[in-house]
Structures are given as C-alpha cells and as structure tokens.
Amino acid sequence: MVSLVAGVRPYPTASILEARIRELRDIKALAPPYNSASRRQGSQHWVIAEAGRPRVVSSVTLDDLPRALGPFGTRAHALRASGAIERVVAQSDSDSAHAILNEAVAASALTVPLALTALMEKLSTQGLFEAAASVRDELAAYMAGVERSTMRPILAAPRIVWGTRRDGTEAGWILHVASHGRHLSSVVIPPRSDPSPWIDVLTSTQPVETDGMAAAAASWAETALLCTELCREGLASSNGLGLCPGLSPWPARYETGGCASFSPRNRPAAPVSPRLTRGHLMHSRQPPNAQRVGHPRHRPAPPGLVQRRRAYAARSPLPSPGSPGPPKQGCWHRR
C-alpha cells in the first residue's frame, strides 16, 4: 500500500475534533479501498412504532425524532433492537402493549431492559444458555440504540455554539459551531482576548438545510463525535440554554432552538444499572447468570481448599536469592 502512495497533502486544523471530522468526511467522499473503518457512514436505520409494532426505517423526520430509536449503522443491528422491543411487547398484556412500545422507541423507560434481564435470568436458571445469549444480543442492540439516542438534541438544534480549552498545554480557547449534527467551523481565540466578536460571528451562522429530515446534514458518525465532545468537562456556551437533560436517554427531552450548554456536572444520571451498560453486554461472553447456576468457569472452590492453600503458604517461607525453592510435592495449586 505504501508503494501506491502518490503524495501526501496536509490539512491544518484547529483542534483534534476538527481533524477527526475531516477524516470521516474524506473517508466518505474518497472511499479508500484499504480503509475498513467508517465505510458505512451513509447507512442509517431507525426503529419506530407503527401499527402497534416496531418497524425499521431508513429515515425519520425531525418531528418524529423524539419517537425514533437510533440511528443504527446496519439494518441487522436495528432488527435486533426491534426484536428486543417486540419480544417485550408480545409478553405484555393488550392494555399496556401500546404504552410499552411508545416508551421503548422513545427510550423513556426501563421496561425493555428490565424485562429482558429477567428473561435472561430465567433462561440461565433453566440451563438454556444459547437462548439467554440470543436475548443478551437483542438487549445489547437495544442499549446501543438508547446510547445513540443522546444525539437527538444535536440533530434537532439548528445552531449550537460552544467553546473548549485548546488541545494540549496551549493557552486560549477554541469556539465551535454546529447545525443539525454537522460541524460547520471552528475559530481559535488568542489568550487574554475578548471572545465576544468571535461569538457574535458564530452565532450569526446560518443553519444548514435539512428539508425536515433528521441526520440529513451529516453522517451519524460525525454527529456521534459532536455528542462525545459536548459531554466533556470544561465546556462553555454562548448563552445559558441547557440541552444537557436531552443528552440523557431517560427521559429523552431536548430543545430545538438557540445555542446550548453542556456539562456533565449538571447532567442527570440515567437510571440504568451498571450491569445493563452496553460495554458489559457486548464484552460478556458467558450467560448473564453463569455464576449463580454453577457454570464450570465460575464454580466455587471445594470446601477447605482456600484454607489449605493459606496454611501451606504460611509453612513455606519465601526462598532467599540463590537458594532452591520449596519442594513441589504437596502443593495444592493445580497444574
């Protein structure tokens, strides 16, 4: 691949965020054949409620954004999240099915995570680990959609202006402006300078045209970068309007006008148990309750084994340098 390079063209950027966004846009526009990451930026899928059941669609309007779960990078991922919702709705009674469906796609309640967790516990107790793993995958996909629902206020806001400290140890601030999930521009404010003129310029930036569609101005990968940046500490906004409650999926509320201030200090904590986080579900290779049902990898030690090991360690002092160690005969450690 190095032998095929014809030249290197640098692009100076004001911040790491701007460099990452430039990289995403170049990958989307140039489609390099040897690049495997960020190749599906244009693919987005949402889960909505339609005719009393969840449905996967490829686009939603800004008006329907509060009642859409996603976006998902692949249709298969969205279908797993839809299957999680449909499984819980099928197990509920007819009176509460409609309310559960609406709350699930809006990510405003814990009904789906709690119901699927209880189902995994039941299947694990019965020894049906493959079925429990299937439910776990559906729950992981649903939690991924809940996590990405934090992008709703950024997708809906016509203009967001915020500032952050410069990267590294450089003095000064960097101001950014975004519109409907797309990063528009950045400006570096020199140290000990009045930022008001730069703020006035950025706040007068015209919003991008979306034709009423969500995630139409930029890829969802770029909006995800903005969402991560806006959740960092040490941010300042051009006014006091707070969108931070909308960044929490429970409840999912947001403002649609003006600029926003984001700070984890005033961000309400999402009422999600740590065991239900996406990282735990995605990296857990064993059934959720393997320890409780006596899984071989989590089976408790035989009675008295720990005490015998401690007694042996107390009787066998550490050898001095150069001296042979204690005899291996009688060692309780398995080989």
N, C-alpha and C positions, 0 to 999 in steps of 0.2 A: 504493500500500500504506500510506503514511503517513496518508492521509485516512481509512482504515478503522480506525485505532487508536482504541480507546475509552478506554484508560487504561494506565498503567504501574504495576506493582506490584513493588517491590524485595524481594529476598530476601537479607538479610545472611548471609554465610558466613565461616567461619574461615580458609579457605585457597583458593587457586586450584583445587586438586584438587576440593574440595567444590563449588565453583561450576560446574566443568565437568561433574561428575556430576549436579548439579541440572539443568543444561541438557539433558543427554542424557535424563533421566527426563521432563522436561517435553515434549521433542520426541516421545518415545514415547507419552506419555499424551494430549497435546493434538493431535498430528498436524497442525501448522500447514500450510496449503495452499501457502504461499510458501517453505517450507523444503525444500531439496533434500538437505541433508546429514543423515546419521544417520537416514534414514527406514526402514531395513531392520534395525533392532536386533533385532527378534524373529525374524529369519530366520537360522538357523544350520544348517550342514551339516558332516558329518564323513566321513572316509574310513576304513573299517575293512577288515580282512581276513576274508573269508567264502567258504567253499567253494573255497579256492585262488586267489581273485582279489580285487582291491579292489572295494569297494562303497560307494556314497554313501548315508548315512542322515541323518535329521533330528535324531536324539538318541542319546546314549550314556549308560550308567550310570557311576557313579563307579568301579566295579570294572573296567570296560572302558576307562576314560580313558587309562591308560598305553599302550594299543594302538589309539588313535584319533588320526588326523591332522586338525588343525583347531583351532578352528572356522573355516568359510568363510562369508562373508556371502551368497553366492548359490550356487545349485546348479551353475550353469555353471562358476564358479570351482573348485568341488570336483570337477567332472567332468574339468576339465583336469588337476588334480593326480592324479586317479585314472588318467587316460590316461597320464601320465608313469610311474607305477608299473607299469601294465600293459604298457607298451612295453618296459621293462627286464626284467620278469619273462618276457615272451614270448621275449626274446633269450637268456635263460639256459637252462641245462640243467635237466632234471627233478629232479635231485638237490638243487640249490641254489635252486630257484624258491621253495619254501616258506619257507626261511630269509630270502631276499631280500625277500619280501613282508612278513613279520613285522617285519623291520628297517626297512623303508620306512615303514610306517604308524606305527611307534613312534619314528621319527626318531632311531634309534640307530646309524646307519651312513651312510657316504658313497657307497654303491653306486649309488644313483639319480643324484645329481649328477655323479659321475664318468662313469657310462655315457652319460648324455645329453650331457655336454660332449664326449666322444669322438665321439659320433654327429654332433653339430653340426660338429665339425672335419672329419669325413669328408664330410658333405654339402656343406660350403662348398668343400672342395677339388675336388669334382666340379662345382661351379658351381650346385648345387641350392639356391639361396638361399631360395626360398619354403618348401621342406621344412625347411631349417635354422631359419627363423623360426618355423615351427609347433612344432618341438621346443623352441625357446627359450621360447615362450609356455607350454608344458607345464612346463618346468623352473621358470619364474618362479612359476607357480601352486603347484608343489610346495614351493618355497622359502618362499613366503608361509605355507603350512601349517606348515612347520618353525618359522618365526619365531613363529607363534601358539601353537605347542606349548609355548612358555615359560610360558603361562598355566596349565598343568596343576597345579603346586603350589598356586597361588592358588585354583583351582577345587576342589581336594581338601581344603584346610586348613579345618577347622571354625572356627578363630579365628586371626587374625593381628593383632598389636598392634605398631605401630611409631611412632617419633617422628622429626620433622624440624624444622629451623630454620624460624622464621616467614618468610613471604614478604617480600622487600624487605630493608630495614635495621632492621626492628622486632626488638627483643630478645625472647627467650623461645623456647619450643618448642611444637609442635603434635603432639598424640597422635591417632592414627587407629586404628580397629578395623574389620576386615572379616571376613566369614564367607562361605565358598564363593563367592568372587568378587564379593560385594556389599559396598559400603561402608556401614557402619552408623552411625557417629557420629565426631565429632572434638571435641577439647577443647583449649583454649589454656592453657598453663601460664605463669603470670607469671614474669618474670625473677627469678633468685635464690630460687626456691621449690623445695621438695622435691616431686618428681613422684610419689612413692610412692602417695599417696592416689588420684591420678587413674589411675595404672597399675592399682591394685587394682580400681577401678571398671570399667575397660575389660576387664580380663582376666576379670571375672565376668560379662560379657555373654553371654547365651545364643545359641548358634549358630542360624542360620536353618534351617528345614526344607526339605529338597530332595527327599525321597522317594527317595533313592538315585540321582537323575539329575544329570548334570553340566550346568553352566550353566543351572540351573533357577531359581536365586535372583535372578539379574541377567542383563542382556544382555551379550553378549560384548564390546560396545564399552565398557561400564563396566569389565569385568574387564581389558581392554587398558589403560585408563587407570591402573588399580591396578598393573598389571605395569610400566608405564613409571615410575611413581612409586617403586616398590620397587627399581628398578635405579639410582636416583640415588645420588650420593655424599652422605655426611654423614647417614646414617640410623642410628638406634639402636633396638634391640629391647628388649622387656621381659625376655627371657631369652636364653640363648646358643644356642638351637636354630637351626641354619642350614639354610635351604631353598635357599640360593643355588646349589648344584650342580644342583638341579632346573630352574633357570632357563636352563641351557644345554641346547639340544636334543640335544647329543651329549656324554654319554649323558643320557637323559631319566629322571631319578630324583627322587623327592620324598618328603617326609614328610607325614603326614596328621594330625598332632596337635600341639597346643600353639601357641606363637607362633613367629615366625620372625625371623631377622636377615638382612638383605640388604646387600651391599656389593660394588661392582664390584672392589674390591681383592682379595677372596678368591674371586671368581667365575672358574672355569676358562674359558679361551678356547676357543671352539668351533673344532674343526679344519676350518674352511671357508676355502678360498682366497678372497681379495678379489674375484676375477673371478666368483665364484659368488654374490655377495650379491644380494639381491632388488633393491636400487636399481640396480645395474649392469644387471641383466637387464631391468628394467622400462623403463629410460630408453635402452637401446641400440636404436637404430633400424636399424642395419646388421647384416648377418650377423656372427657372432662372430669369424670369421677373415677378414674382408674385406681387411685389410691384407696378410695373407700370400698371398692368392690374386690380388692385383693389382686390387683394387676401384678404380674411377676416382677416388673421393674420397680414397683413400689411396695412390695410385700415386706412387712416388718421383720426384723431380725428375730431368730429363735430366742426363747426365754433364756436369760443368763449370759448370752453371748457378749453383750456390751460389758457386763461386769467382769467376765473372764479376760477380755482384752485389756481392760484397765488394770486388772491385777497383774497381768503379765508385763505390761509396760512399767508398772511400779517396781517389779522384781528385777527388771533388766535395765540397769543404768546405761546411759549413752556411752559408747566406747570412746576412749581417748584417741587423738590422732595417731595413726600408725599402728594401732592395736587391732586385732581381729574383732569383729562384731560378735554379738551373742549367737549361740547356735540356733539354727533354724528349726531344729526339732522341737515340737511342741508349740510352734507359733500358730495362733488362731486365725491369722489372716489367710483368706483363701487365695489360691493362685489360679 
